[in-house]
Protein backbone atom coordinates (compact mmCIF):
# COMPACT_ATOMS: atom_id res chain seq x y z
CA UNK A 1 0.00 0.00 0.00
CA UNK A 2 1.50 3.34 -1.10
CA UNK A 3 4.84 1.67 -1.82
CA UNK A 4 6.09 0.45 1.58
CA UNK A 5 5.04 -2.15 4.08
CA UNK A 6 5.42 0.42 6.87
CA UNK A 7 2.22 2.16 5.75
CA UNK A 8 -1.30 0.84 6.30
CA UNK A 9 -4.86 2.04 6.77
CA UNK A 10 -6.54 1.36 10.11
CA UNK A 11 -10.21 0.78 10.97
CA UNK A 12 -10.82 4.54 11.13
CA UNK A 13 -9.60 4.93 7.55
CA UNK A 14 -6.49 6.74 8.83
CA UNK A 15 -3.01 6.29 7.41
CA UNK A 16 -0.62 4.62 9.85
CA UNK A 17 3.17 4.37 9.89
CA UNK A 18 4.77 1.53 11.80
CA UNK A 19 1.41 0.82 13.38
CA UNK A 20 0.91 4.37 14.71
CA UNK A 21 -2.03 6.58 13.69
CA UNK A 22 -0.60 9.54 11.78
CA UNK A 23 -3.44 12.03 12.53
CA UNK A 24 -3.07 11.22 16.24
CA UNK A 25 0.69 11.85 16.08
CA UNK A 26 0.12 15.16 14.28
CA UNK A 27 -2.27 16.18 17.05
CA UNK A 28 0.27 15.19 19.71
CA UNK A 29 3.41 16.74 18.22
CA UNK A 30 2.11 19.42 15.79
CA UNK A 31 3.04 20.02 12.18
CA UNK A 32 5.17 20.10 10.10
CA UNK A 33 6.39 16.80 11.48
CA UNK A 34 8.86 14.15 10.39
CA UNK A 35 7.83 10.59 11.24
CA UNK A 36 10.23 7.64 10.94
CA UNK A 37 9.43 3.93 11.24
CA UNK A 38 12.27 2.48 13.29
CA UNK A 39 11.13 -1.06 12.60
CA UNK A 40 11.37 -0.49 8.86
CA UNK A 41 14.85 1.03 9.20
CA UNK A 42 16.06 -1.96 11.20
CA UNK A 43 14.54 -4.34 8.66
CA UNK A 44 16.38 -2.55 5.84
CA UNK A 45 19.69 -2.80 7.70
CA UNK A 46 19.19 -6.52 8.20
CA UNK A 47 18.28 -7.02 4.55
CA UNK A 48 21.65 -5.58 3.47
CA UNK A 49 23.60 -7.57 6.03
CA UNK A 50 21.88 -10.81 5.11
CA UNK A 51 22.27 -10.22 1.36
CA UNK A 52 25.94 -9.34 1.68
CA UNK A 53 26.79 -12.37 3.75
CA UNK A 54 24.68 -14.63 1.51
CA UNK A 55 26.30 -13.55 -1.75
CA UNK A 56 29.78 -12.49 -0.62
CA UNK A 57 30.51 -13.97 2.79
CA UNK A 58 31.71 -12.49 6.06
CA UNK A 59 34.26 -10.18 4.42
CA UNK A 60 31.49 -7.65 3.85
CA UNK A 61 31.05 -4.27 5.55
CA UNK A 62 27.92 -2.11 5.10
CA UNK A 63 28.18 1.50 6.26
CA UNK A 64 25.16 3.82 6.42
CA UNK A 65 25.56 7.07 4.47
CA UNK A 66 25.04 9.50 7.33
CA UNK A 67 24.29 12.46 5.08
CA UNK A 68 20.89 10.89 4.34
CA UNK A 69 19.69 11.18 7.93
CA UNK A 70 22.15 12.23 10.61
CA UNK A 71 20.77 12.26 14.15
CA UNK A 72 21.97 10.66 17.36
CA UNK A 73 19.12 8.14 17.51
CA UNK A 74 20.04 6.84 14.06
CA UNK A 75 23.58 5.98 15.17
CA UNK A 76 22.19 4.04 18.13
CA UNK A 77 20.11 1.98 15.71
CA UNK A 78 23.08 1.37 13.40
CA UNK A 79 25.25 0.23 16.30
CA UNK A 80 22.62 -2.23 17.46
CA UNK A 81 22.15 -3.59 13.92
CA UNK A 82 25.87 -4.15 13.32
CA UNK A 83 26.31 -1.42 10.70
CA UNK A 84 29.16 0.94 10.11
CA UNK A 85 28.63 4.55 9.01
CA UNK A 86 30.17 7.08 6.71
CA UNK A 87 30.35 10.75 7.60
CA UNK A 88 31.20 13.74 5.43
CA UNK A 89 31.88 16.56 7.89
CA UNK A 90 33.04 17.37 11.39
CA UNK A 91 29.42 17.89 12.36
CA UNK A 92 28.35 14.42 11.24
CA UNK A 93 31.42 12.93 12.90
CA UNK A 94 30.62 14.70 16.17
CA UNK A 95 27.00 13.53 16.02
CA UNK A 96 28.13 9.90 15.72
CA UNK A 97 30.74 10.31 18.45
CA UNK A 98 28.29 11.98 20.82
CA UNK A 99 25.87 9.07 20.30
CA UNK A 100 28.58 6.63 21.40
CA UNK A 101 29.12 5.09 17.98
CA UNK A 102 32.25 2.97 17.50
CA UNK A 103 34.65 5.30 15.68
CA UNK A 104 36.55 2.33 14.26
CA UNK A 105 33.48 1.64 12.11
CA UNK A 106 33.47 5.17 10.65
CA UNK A 107 34.46 6.00 7.07
CA UNK A 108 35.33 9.70 6.86
CA UNK A 109 34.49 11.24 3.47
CA UNK A 110 34.66 14.76 2.06
CA UNK A 111 36.32 16.43 -0.91
CA UNK A 112 37.64 19.34 1.18
CA UNK A 113 38.04 18.28 4.79
CA UNK A 114 39.62 21.05 6.82
CA UNK A 115 42.78 20.47 8.78
CA UNK A 116 40.72 20.75 11.97
CA UNK A 117 38.31 18.06 10.72
CA UNK A 118 41.16 15.73 9.81
CA UNK A 119 42.67 16.27 13.26
CA UNK A 120 39.33 15.57 14.89
CA UNK A 121 39.05 12.33 12.93
CA UNK A 122 42.51 11.25 14.09
CA UNK A 123 41.76 12.14 17.69
CA UNK A 124 38.51 10.17 17.59
CA UNK A 125 40.25 7.18 15.98
CA UNK A 126 38.11 6.81 12.85
CA UNK A 127 38.55 3.55 10.98
CA UNK A 128 39.17 4.87 7.48
CA UNK A 129 39.75 8.26 5.91
CA UNK A 130 38.41 8.30 2.36
CA UNK A 131 41.03 10.60 0.84
CA UNK A 132 39.80 12.67 -2.07
CA UNK A 133 43.00 14.24 -3.37
CA UNK A 134 46.74 14.53 -2.94
CA UNK A 135 46.56 17.79 -0.99
CA UNK A 136 44.35 16.15 1.62
CA UNK A 137 46.73 13.19 1.79
CA UNK A 138 49.67 15.45 2.53
CA UNK A 139 47.74 17.31 5.21
CA UNK A 140 46.72 14.03 6.85
CA UNK A 141 50.31 12.75 6.74
CA UNK A 142 51.49 15.95 8.43
CA UNK A 143 48.91 15.64 11.21
CA UNK A 144 49.78 11.98 11.75
CA UNK A 145 53.47 12.85 12.00
CA UNK A 146 52.72 15.51 14.63
CA UNK A 147 50.82 12.93 16.70
CA UNK A 148 53.11 9.99 15.88
CA UNK A 149 50.11 7.92 14.76
CA UNK A 150 49.09 6.07 11.61
CA UNK A 151 45.89 6.46 9.62
CA UNK A 152 44.15 3.92 7.41
CA UNK A 153 43.00 5.38 4.10
CA UNK A 154 40.98 4.57 1.02
CA UNK A 155 41.59 6.62 -2.12
CA UNK A 156 38.46 7.93 -3.81
CA UNK A 157 38.62 7.01 -7.48
CA UNK A 158 36.35 8.28 -10.27
CA UNK A 159 35.86 5.19 -12.43
CA UNK A 160 34.20 6.91 -15.40
CA UNK A 161 30.92 5.03 -14.95
CA UNK A 162 27.86 7.21 -15.49
CA UNK A 163 24.62 6.08 -13.88
CA UNK A 164 21.20 6.92 -15.33
CA UNK A 165 20.24 9.60 -12.86
CA UNK A 166 19.97 13.37 -12.41
CA UNK A 167 23.01 15.35 -13.51
CA UNK A 168 23.46 16.91 -10.06
CA UNK A 169 23.77 13.51 -8.42
CA UNK A 170 26.09 11.79 -10.90
CA UNK A 171 29.45 11.53 -9.20
CA UNK A 172 31.32 8.70 -10.93
CA UNK A 173 32.24 10.38 -14.20
CA UNK A 174 35.65 11.92 -14.89
CA UNK A 175 34.44 15.54 -14.73
CA UNK A 176 33.55 15.63 -11.02
CA UNK A 177 34.63 17.56 -7.97
CA UNK A 178 35.06 14.20 -6.23
CA UNK A 179 38.01 11.87 -6.38
CA UNK A 180 40.94 11.06 -8.65
CA UNK A 181 40.29 9.92 -12.22
CA UNK A 182 41.96 6.81 -13.58
CA UNK A 183 42.14 8.07 -17.17
CA UNK A 184 43.99 11.30 -16.35
CA UNK A 185 46.70 9.66 -14.24
CA UNK A 186 45.45 11.37 -11.07
CA UNK A 187 44.63 8.02 -9.46
CA UNK A 188 48.17 6.75 -10.03
CA UNK A 189 49.56 9.96 -8.56
CA UNK A 190 47.37 9.37 -5.52
CA UNK A 191 48.64 5.80 -5.10
CA UNK A 192 52.24 6.92 -5.52
CA UNK A 193 51.79 9.64 -2.89
CA UNK A 194 50.02 7.33 -0.47
CA UNK A 195 52.76 4.72 -0.66
CA UNK A 196 55.38 7.41 0.01
CA UNK A 197 53.69 8.65 3.19
CA UNK A 198 55.22 6.85 6.20
CA UNK A 199 52.20 7.42 8.45
CA UNK A 200 49.46 6.38 6.01
CA UNK A 201 48.30 2.83 5.33
CA UNK A 202 46.69 2.40 1.91
CA UNK A 203 43.93 -0.16 2.49
CA UNK A 204 42.05 0.22 -0.77
CA UNK A 205 39.88 2.27 -3.05
CA UNK A 206 36.47 3.89 -2.96
CA UNK A 207 34.13 4.88 -5.77
CA UNK A 208 30.59 6.21 -5.95
CA UNK A 209 28.78 6.36 -9.28
CA UNK A 210 25.60 8.25 -8.41
CA UNK A 211 22.31 8.14 -6.54
CA UNK A 212 18.81 6.73 -6.97
CA UNK A 213 20.15 4.05 -9.35
CA UNK A 214 17.43 1.56 -10.25
CA UNK A 215 19.52 -0.92 -12.27
CA UNK A 216 22.21 -3.40 -11.18
CA UNK A 217 24.38 -2.98 -14.30
CA UNK A 218 26.13 0.26 -13.27
CA UNK A 219 27.30 -1.29 -9.99
CA UNK A 220 28.59 -4.36 -11.81
CA UNK A 221 30.40 -2.13 -14.30
CA UNK A 222 31.99 -0.10 -11.51
CA UNK A 223 33.15 -3.28 -9.77
CA UNK A 224 34.82 -4.44 -13.00
CA UNK A 225 36.54 -1.10 -13.58
CA UNK A 226 37.77 -0.94 -10.00
CA UNK A 227 39.04 -4.53 -10.13
CA UNK A 228 40.96 -3.67 -13.29
CA UNK A 229 42.50 -0.76 -11.42
CA UNK A 230 43.41 -2.89 -8.41
CA UNK A 231 45.21 -5.24 -10.82
CA UNK A 232 46.94 -2.26 -12.44
CA UNK A 233 48.17 -1.05 -9.04
CA UNK A 234 49.46 -4.56 -8.28
CA UNK A 235 51.34 -4.73 -11.56
CA UNK A 236 52.61 -1.14 -11.47
CA UNK A 237 53.32 -0.52 -7.79
CA UNK A 238 53.71 -4.06 -6.46
CA UNK A 239 50.97 -3.81 -3.87
CA UNK A 240 47.59 -5.53 -3.63
CA UNK A 241 45.05 -3.48 -1.69
CA UNK A 242 42.69 -5.54 0.50
CA UNK A 243 39.56 -3.34 0.45
CA UNK A 244 37.10 -2.06 -2.14
CA UNK A 245 34.29 0.35 -1.31
CA UNK A 246 31.76 0.69 -4.14
CA UNK A 247 29.74 3.41 -2.40
CA UNK A 248 25.98 3.65 -2.39
CA UNK A 249 23.25 5.02 -4.61
CA UNK A 250 20.81 2.10 -4.50
CA UNK A 251 17.46 3.39 -5.71
CA UNK A 252 14.03 3.20 -4.07
CA UNK A 253 10.39 3.62 -5.03
CA UNK A 254 9.18 7.21 -4.74
CA UNK A 255 6.29 6.81 -7.17
CA UNK A 256 4.81 4.06 -9.32
CA UNK A 257 7.27 4.99 -12.06
CA UNK A 258 10.18 3.67 -9.99
CA UNK A 259 11.06 -0.04 -10.10
CA UNK A 260 13.97 -0.51 -7.68
CA UNK A 261 15.94 -3.66 -7.05
CA UNK A 262 15.99 -5.31 -3.64
CA UNK A 263 19.16 -5.44 -1.53
CA UNK A 264 19.37 -9.13 -2.40
CA UNK A 265 19.22 -8.40 -6.14
CA UNK A 266 21.77 -5.59 -5.92
CA UNK A 267 24.23 -7.55 -3.81
CA UNK A 268 23.84 -10.70 -5.92
CA UNK A 269 24.76 -8.80 -9.09
CA UNK A 270 27.56 -6.84 -7.43
CA UNK A 271 29.11 -9.89 -5.78
CA UNK A 272 28.94 -11.95 -8.97
CA UNK A 273 30.61 -9.22 -11.00
CA UNK A 274 33.35 -8.69 -8.42
CA UNK A 275 34.07 -12.41 -8.05
CA UNK A 276 34.30 -12.88 -11.81
CA UNK A 277 36.52 -9.83 -12.24
CA UNK A 278 38.89 -10.88 -9.46
CA UNK A 279 39.12 -14.41 -10.83
CA UNK A 280 39.92 -13.01 -14.25
CA UNK A 281 42.74 -10.88 -12.85
CA UNK A 282 44.01 -13.53 -10.42
CA UNK A 283 43.25 -11.28 -7.44
CA UNK A 284 42.10 -12.26 -3.96
CA UNK A 285 38.59 -11.10 -3.12
CA UNK A 286 38.81 -7.75 -1.33
CA UNK A 287 36.81 -6.78 1.70
CA UNK A 288 33.65 -5.41 0.09
CA UNK A 289 32.21 -2.19 1.49
CA UNK A 290 28.93 -0.54 0.50
CA UNK A 291 27.31 2.70 1.68
CA UNK A 292 23.51 2.60 1.42
CA UNK A 293 21.74 5.66 2.79
CA UNK A 294 18.52 6.56 1.01
CA UNK A 295 17.41 2.92 0.74
CA UNK A 296 17.80 2.44 4.50
CA UNK A 297 15.68 5.39 5.62
CA UNK A 298 13.74 7.06 2.80
CA UNK A 299 10.91 4.51 2.46
CA UNK A 300 10.27 4.65 6.20
CA UNK A 301 9.78 8.39 6.56
CA UNK A 302 6.65 10.53 6.21
CA UNK A 303 6.32 14.30 6.50
CA UNK A 304 3.00 15.59 7.85
CA UNK A 305 1.67 19.07 7.07
CA UNK A 306 -1.47 21.05 7.84
CA UNK A 307 -3.29 22.58 4.87
CA UNK A 308 -3.67 26.32 5.21
CA UNK A 309 -5.52 27.26 2.06
CA UNK A 310 -6.78 25.94 -1.27
CA UNK A 311 -6.65 28.30 -4.25
CA UNK A 312 -8.03 27.40 -7.67
CA UNK A 313 -7.06 29.55 -10.64
CA UNK A 314 -9.63 28.69 -13.37
CA UNK A 315 -7.93 27.41 -16.48
CA UNK A 316 -4.59 27.01 -14.72
CA UNK A 317 -4.25 24.98 -11.55
CA UNK A 318 -5.23 24.45 -7.92
CA UNK A 319 -2.72 25.31 -5.23
CA UNK A 320 -2.84 23.55 -1.86
CA UNK A 321 -0.76 25.53 0.63
CA UNK A 322 0.87 23.71 3.56
CA UNK A 323 2.70 24.87 6.67
CA UNK A 324 6.07 23.59 5.45
CA UNK A 325 7.82 23.47 2.09
CA UNK A 326 11.35 23.98 0.83
CA UNK A 327 12.60 24.55 4.38
CA UNK A 328 11.82 20.96 5.36
CA UNK A 329 12.05 19.36 1.90
CA UNK A 330 14.14 21.16 -0.73
CA UNK A 331 14.43 18.11 -3.00
CA UNK A 332 11.69 19.16 -5.39
CA UNK A 333 13.18 22.58 -6.08
CA UNK A 334 16.70 21.09 -6.34
CA UNK A 335 16.08 17.95 -8.37
CA UNK A 336 12.43 17.94 -9.41
CA UNK A 337 12.01 14.93 -7.12
CA UNK A 338 8.61 13.25 -7.34
CA UNK A 339 6.56 12.10 -4.37
CA UNK A 340 3.21 10.59 -3.52
CA UNK A 341 0.82 12.57 -1.29
CA UNK A 342 -1.98 11.32 0.96
CA UNK A 343 -4.60 12.96 3.18
CA UNK A 344 -4.07 10.71 6.21
CA UNK A 345 -7.57 11.16 7.72
CA UNK A 346 -9.11 9.83 4.47
CA UNK A 347 -6.36 7.56 3.22
CA UNK A 348 -8.73 4.91 1.88
CA UNK A 349 -10.63 7.36 -0.32
CA UNK A 350 -9.67 7.83 -3.99
CA UNK A 351 -7.23 10.58 -4.88
CA UNK A 352 -9.44 12.50 -7.30
CA UNK A 353 -8.03 16.00 -6.83
CA UNK A 354 -5.11 17.28 -8.91
CA UNK A 355 -3.11 19.95 -7.13
CA UNK A 356 0.19 21.75 -6.81
CA UNK A 357 1.50 21.56 -3.25
CA UNK A 358 2.79 25.00 -2.29
CA UNK A 359 5.06 25.75 0.64
CA UNK A 360 4.75 28.61 3.07
CA UNK A 361 8.07 30.26 2.24
CA UNK A 362 8.45 33.54 0.37
CA UNK A 363 9.60 32.06 -2.95
CA UNK A 364 7.47 31.41 -6.02
CA UNK A 365 9.39 28.20 -6.55
CA UNK A 366 8.63 26.92 -3.04
CA UNK A 367 6.73 23.82 -4.15
CA UNK A 368 6.78 20.23 -2.93
CA UNK A 369 5.02 18.75 -5.96
CA UNK A 370 3.11 19.81 -9.07
CA UNK A 371 0.03 18.25 -10.64
CA UNK A 372 -0.12 15.49 -8.06
CA UNK A 373 -3.13 13.38 -7.14
CA UNK A 374 -4.54 13.70 -3.62
CA UNK A 375 -7.83 13.18 -1.83
CA UNK A 376 -9.90 16.40 -1.92
CA UNK A 377 -8.78 18.73 0.88
CA UNK A 378 -9.95 21.80 2.71
CA UNK A 379 -8.19 24.17 5.15
CA UNK A 380 -7.25 22.45 8.39
CA UNK A 381 -6.81 18.98 6.84
CA UNK A 382 -3.54 17.10 7.15
CA UNK A 383 -1.45 16.20 4.12
CA UNK A 384 1.41 13.68 4.08
CA UNK A 385 4.37 13.49 1.75
CA UNK A 386 5.53 9.89 1.60
CA UNK A 387 9.06 8.49 1.35
CA UNK A 388 10.76 11.48 2.98
CA UNK A 389 13.10 9.66 5.35
CA UNK A 390 16.24 10.66 3.41
CA UNK A 391 17.61 14.09 2.58
CA UNK A 392 14.64 16.01 4.00
CA UNK A 393 15.53 16.52 7.65
CA UNK A 394 19.19 16.37 6.56
CA UNK A 395 18.78 19.25 4.07
CA UNK A 396 16.27 21.30 6.07
CA UNK A 397 17.02 24.98 6.58
CA UNK A 398 15.92 28.04 8.53
CA UNK A 399 15.21 30.11 5.42
CA UNK A 400 12.66 32.83 6.27
CA UNK A 401 13.63 32.07 9.89
CA UNK A 402 11.34 29.07 9.91
CA UNK A 403 12.02 26.60 12.76
CA UNK A 404 12.85 23.06 11.68
CA UNK A 405 10.29 20.36 12.52
CA UNK A 406 10.46 17.70 15.20
CA UNK A 407 11.41 14.11 14.39
CA UNK A 408 9.46 11.23 15.93
CA UNK A 409 10.54 7.58 15.80
CA UNK A 410 7.90 4.86 15.78
CA UNK A 411 8.52 1.27 16.79
CA UNK A 412 5.76 -1.34 16.97
CA UNK A 413 3.14 1.37 17.21
CA UNK A 414 4.86 3.31 20.01
CA UNK A 415 6.26 6.79 19.38
CA UNK A 416 9.14 8.69 20.89
CA UNK A 417 10.54 12.15 20.21
CA UNK A 418 14.14 11.99 18.95
CA UNK A 419 14.60 15.58 17.72
CA UNK A 420 12.58 18.33 19.35
CA UNK A 421 10.96 21.06 17.28
CA UNK A 422 13.07 24.19 17.07
CA UNK A 423 11.83 27.23 18.94
CA UNK A 424 12.02 30.89 17.98
CA UNK A 425 14.70 31.26 20.64
CA UNK A 426 16.74 28.56 18.86
CA UNK A 427 16.65 30.71 15.73
CA UNK A 428 18.30 33.69 17.41
CA UNK A 429 20.64 31.95 19.87
CA UNK A 430 23.75 32.74 17.78
CA UNK A 431 22.77 36.36 17.08
CA UNK A 432 24.94 39.06 18.66
CA UNK A 433 23.16 42.38 19.27
C-alpha positions in Angstrom: 0.0 0.0 0.0 1.5 3.3 -1.1 4.8 1.7 -1.8 6.1 0.5 1.6 5.0 -2.2 4.1 5.4 0.4 6.9 2.2 2.2 5.7 -1.3 0.8 6.3 -4.9 2.0 6.8 -6.5 1.4 10.1 -10.2 0.8 11.0 -10.8 4.5 11.1 -9.6 4.9 7.6 -6.5 6.7 8.8 -3.0 6.3 7.4 -0.6 4.6 9.8 3.2 4.4 9.9 4.8 1.5 11.8 1.4 0.8 13.4 0.9 4.4 14.7 -2.0 6.6 13.7 -0.6 9.5 11.8 -3.4 12.0 12.5 -3.1 11.2 16.2 0.7 11.9 16.1 0.1 15.2 14.3 -2.3 16.2 17.0 0.3 15.2 19.7 3.4 16.7 18.2 2.1 19.4 15.8 3.0 20.0 12.2 5.2 20.1 10.1 6.4 16.8 11.5 8.9 14.1 10.4 7.8 10.6 11.2 10.2 7.6 10.9 9.4 3.9 11.2 12.3 2.5 13.3 11.1 -1.1 12.6 11.4 -0.5 8.9 14.8 1.0 9.2 16.1 -2.0 11.2 14.5 -4.3 8.7 16.4 -2.5 5.8 19.7 -2.8 7.7 19.2 -6.5 8.2 18.3 -7.0 4.5 21.6 -5.6 3.5 23.6 -7.6 6.0 21.9 -10.8 5.1 22.3 -10.2 1.4 25.9 -9.3 1.7 26.8 -12.4 3.7 24.7 -14.6 1.5 26.3 -13.6 -1.7 29.8 -12.5 -0.6 30.5 -14.0 2.8 31.7 -12.5 6.1 34.3 -10.2 4.4 31.5 -7.6 3.9 31.0 -4.3 5.6 27.9 -2.1 5.1 28.2 1.5 6.3 25.2 3.8 6.4 25.6 7.1 4.5 25.0 9.5 7.3 24.3 12.5 5.1 20.9 10.9 4.3 19.7 11.2 7.9 22.2 12.2 10.6 20.8 12.3 14.2 22.0 10.7 17.4 19.1 8.1 17.5 20.0 6.8 14.1 23.6 6.0 15.2 22.2 4.0 18.1 20.1 2.0 15.7 23.1 1.4 13.4 25.2 0.2 16.3 22.6 -2.2 17.5 22.2 -3.6 13.9 25.9 -4.1 13.3 26.3 -1.4 10.7 29.2 0.9 10.1 28.6 4.5 9.0 30.2 7.1 6.7 30.4 10.7 7.6 31.2 13.7 5.4 31.9 16.6 7.9 33.0 17.4 11.4 29.4 17.9 12.4 28.4 14.4 11.2 31.4 12.9 12.9 30.6 14.7 16.2 27.0 13.5 16.0 28.1 9.9 15.7 30.7 10.3 18.5 28.3 12.0 20.8 25.9 9.1 20.3 28.6 6.6 21.4 29.1 5.1 18.0 32.2 3.0 17.5 34.6 5.3 15.7 36.5 2.3 14.3 33.5 1.6 12.1 33.5 5.2 10.6 34.5 6.0 7.1 35.3 9.7 6.9 34.5 11.2 3.5 34.7 14.8 2.1 36.3 16.4 -0.9 37.6 19.3 1.2 38.0 18.3 4.8 39.6 21.0 6.8 42.8 20.5 8.8 40.7 20.7 12.0 38.3 18.1 10.7 41.2 15.7 9.8 42.7 16.3 13.3 39.3 15.6 14.9 39.1 12.3 12.9 42.5 11.2 14.1 41.8 12.1 17.7 38.5 10.2 17.6 40.2 7.2 16.0 38.1 6.8 12.9 38.6 3.5 11.0 39.2 4.9 7.5 39.8 8.3 5.9 38.4 8.3 2.4 41.0 10.6 0.8 39.8 12.7 -2.1 43.0 14.2 -3.4 46.7 14.5 -2.9 46.6 17.8 -1.0 44.4 16.2 1.6 46.7 13.2 1.8 49.7 15.5 2.5 47.7 17.3 5.2 46.7 14.0 6.8 50.3 12.7 6.7 51.5 15.9 8.4 48.9 15.6 11.2 49.8 12.0 11.7 53.5 12.9 12.0 52.7 15.5 14.6 50.8 12.9 16.7 53.1 10.0 15.9 50.1 7.9 14.8 49.1 6.1 11.6 45.9 6.5 9.6 44.1 3.9 7.4 43.0 5.4 4.1 41.0 4.6 1.0 41.6 6.6 -2.1 38.5 7.9 -3.8 38.6 7.0 -7.5 36.4 8.3 -10.3 35.9 5.2 -12.4 34.2 6.9 -15.4 30.9 5.0 -14.9 27.9 7.2 -15.5 24.6 6.1 -13.9 21.2 6.9 -15.3 20.2 9.6 -12.9 20.0 13.4 -12.4 23.0 15.4 -13.5 23.5 16.9 -10.1 23.8 13.5 -8.4 26.1 11.8 -10.9 29.5 11.5 -9.2 31.3 8.7 -10.9 32.2 10.4 -14.2 35.6 11.9 -14.9 34.4 15.5 -14.7 33.6 15.6 -11.0 34.6 17.6 -8.0 35.1 14.2 -6.2 38.0 11.9 -6.4 40.9 11.1 -8.6 40.3 9.9 -12.2 42.0 6.8 -13.6 42.1 8.1 -17.2 44.0 11.3 -16.3 46.7 9.7 -14.2 45.5 11.4 -11.1 44.6 8.0 -9.5 48.2 6.8 -10.0 49.6 10.0 -8.6 47.4 9.4 -5.5 48.6 5.8 -5.1 52.2 6.9 -5.5 51.8 9.6 -2.9 50.0 7.3 -0.5 52.8 4.7 -0.7 55.4 7.4 0.0 53.7 8.6 3.2 55.2 6.8 6.2 52.2 7.4 8.5 49.5 6.4 6.0 48.3 2.8 5.3 46.7 2.4 1.9 43.9 -0.2 2.5 42.1 0.2 -0.8 39.9 2.3 -3.0 36.5 3.9 -3.0 34.1 4.9 -5.8 30.6 6.2 -6.0 28.8 6.4 -9.3 25.6 8.3 -8.4 22.3 8.1 -6.5 18.8 6.7 -7.0 20.1 4.1 -9.3 17.4 1.6 -10.2 19.5 -0.9 -12.3 22.2 -3.4 -11.2 24.4 -3.0 -14.3 26.1 0.3 -13.3 27.3 -1.3 -10.0 28.6 -4.4 -11.8 30.4 -2.1 -14.3 32.0 -0.1 -11.5 33.2 -3.3 -9.8 34.8 -4.4 -13.0 36.5 -1.1 -13.6 37.8 -0.9 -10.0 39.0 -4.5 -10.1 41.0 -3.7 -13.3 42.5 -0.8 -11.4 43.4 -2.9 -8.4 45.2 -5.2 -10.8 46.9 -2.3 -12.4 48.2 -1.1 -9.0 49.5 -4.6 -8.3 51.3 -4.7 -11.6 52.6 -1.1 -11.5 53.3 -0.5 -7.8 53.7 -4.1 -6.5 51.0 -3.8 -3.9 47.6 -5.5 -3.6 45.1 -3.5 -1.7 42.7 -5.5 0.5 39.6 -3.3 0.5 37.1 -2.1 -2.1 34.3 0.4 -1.3 31.8 0.7 -4.1 29.7 3.4 -2.4 26.0 3.6 -2.4 23.3 5.0 -4.6 20.8 2.1 -4.5 17.5 3.4 -5.7 14.0 3.2 -4.1 10.4 3.6 -5.0 9.2 7.2 -4.7 6.3 6.8 -7.2 4.8 4.1 -9.3 7.3 5.0 -12.1 10.2 3.7 -10.0 11.1 0.0 -10.1 14.0 -0.5 -7.7 15.9 -3.7 -7.1 16.0 -5.3 -3.6 19.2 -5.4 -1.5 19.4 -9.1 -2.4 19.2 -8.4 -6.1 21.8 -5.6 -5.9 24.2 -7.6 -3.8 23.8 -10.7 -5.9 24.8 -8.8 -9.1 27.6 -6.8 -7.4 29.1 -9.9 -5.8 28.9 -12.0 -9.0 30.6 -9.2 -11.0 33.4 -8.7 -8.4 34.1 -12.4 -8.0 34.3 -12.9 -11.8 36.5 -9.8 -12.2 38.9 -10.9 -9.5 39.1 -14.4 -10.8 39.9 -13.0 -14.3 42.7 -10.9 -12.9 44.0 -13.5 -10.4 43.3 -11.3 -7.4 42.1 -12.3 -4.0 38.6 -11.1 -3.1 38.8 -7.7 -1.3 36.8 -6.8 1.7 33.6 -5.4 0.1 32.2 -2.2 1.5 28.9 -0.5 0.5 27.3 2.7 1.7 23.5 2.6 1.4 21.7 5.7 2.8 18.5 6.6 1.0 17.4 2.9 0.7 17.8 2.4 4.5 15.7 5.4 5.6 13.7 7.1 2.8 10.9 4.5 2.5 10.3 4.7 6.2 9.8 8.4 6.6 6.6 10.5 6.2 6.3 14.3 6.5 3.0 15.6 7.9 1.7 19.1 7.1 -1.5 21.1 7.8 -3.3 22.6 4.9 -3.7 26.3 5.2 -5.5 27.3 2.1 -6.8 25.9 -1.3 -6.7 28.3 -4.2 -8.0 27.4 -7.7 -7.1 29.6 -10.6 -9.6 28.7 -13.4 -7.9 27.4 -16.5 -4.6 27.0 -14.7 -4.2 25.0 -11.6 -5.2 24.5 -7.9 -2.7 25.3 -5.2 -2.8 23.6 -1.9 -0.8 25.5 0.6 0.9 23.7 3.6 2.7 24.9 6.7 6.1 23.6 5.5 7.8 23.5 2.1 11.4 24.0 0.8 12.6 24.6 4.4 11.8 21.0 5.4 12.0 19.4 1.9 14.1 21.2 -0.7 14.4 18.1 -3.0 11.7 19.2 -5.4 13.2 22.6 -6.1 16.7 21.1 -6.3 16.1 18.0 -8.4 12.4 17.9 -9.4 12.0 14.9 -7.1 8.6 13.2 -7.3 6.6 12.1 -4.4 3.2 10.6 -3.5 0.8 12.6 -1.3 -2.0 11.3 1.0 -4.6 13.0 3.2 -4.1 10.7 6.2 -7.6 11.2 7.7 -9.1 9.8 4.5 -6.4 7.6 3.2 -8.7 4.9 1.9 -10.6 7.4 -0.3 -9.7 7.8 -4.0 -7.2 10.6 -4.9 -9.4 12.5 -7.3 -8.0 16.0 -6.8 -5.1 17.3 -8.9 -3.1 19.9 -7.1 0.2 21.7 -6.8 1.5 21.6 -3.2 2.8 25.0 -2.3 5.1 25.7 0.6 4.7 28.6 3.1 8.1 30.3 2.2 8.5 33.5 0.4 9.6 32.1 -3.0 7.5 31.4 -6.0 9.4 28.2 -6.5 8.6 26.9 -3.0 6.7 23.8 -4.1 6.8 20.2 -2.9 5.0 18.8 -6.0 3.1 19.8 -9.1 0.0 18.2 -10.6 -0.1 15.5 -8.1 -3.1 13.4 -7.1 -4.5 13.7 -3.6 -7.8 13.2 -1.8 -9.9 16.4 -1.9 -8.8 18.7 0.9 -10.0 21.8 2.7 -8.2 24.2 5.1 -7.3 22.4 8.4 -6.8 19.0 6.8 -3.5 17.1 7.2 -1.5 16.2 4.1 1.4 13.7 4.1 4.4 13.5 1.7 5.5 9.9 1.6 9.1 8.5 1.4 10.8 11.5 3.0 13.1 9.7 5.3 16.2 10.7 3.4 17.6 14.1 2.6 14.6 16.0 4.0 15.5 16.5 7.6 19.2 16.4 6.6 18.8 19.2 4.1 16.3 21.3 6.1 17.0 25.0 6.6 15.9 28.0 8.5 15.2 30.1 5.4 12.7 32.8 6.3 13.6 32.1 9.9 11.3 29.1 9.9 12.0 26.6 12.8 12.9 23.1 11.7 10.3 20.4 12.5 10.5 17.7 15.2 11.4 14.1 14.4 9.5 11.2 15.9 10.5 7.6 15.8 7.9 4.9 15.8 8.5 1.3 16.8 5.8 -1.3 17.0 3.1 1.4 17.2 4.9 3.3 20.0 6.3 6.8 19.4 9.1 8.7 20.9 10.5 12.1 20.2 14.1 12.0 19.0 14.6 15.6 17.7 12.6 18.3 19.4 11.0 21.1 17.3 13.1 24.2 17.1 11.8 27.2 18.9 12.0 30.9 18.0 14.7 31.3 20.6 16.7 28.6 18.9 16.6 30.7 15.7 18.3 33.7 17.4 20.6 31.9 19.9 23.7 32.7 17.8 22.8 36.4 17.1 24.9 39.1 18.7 23.2 42.4 19.3 
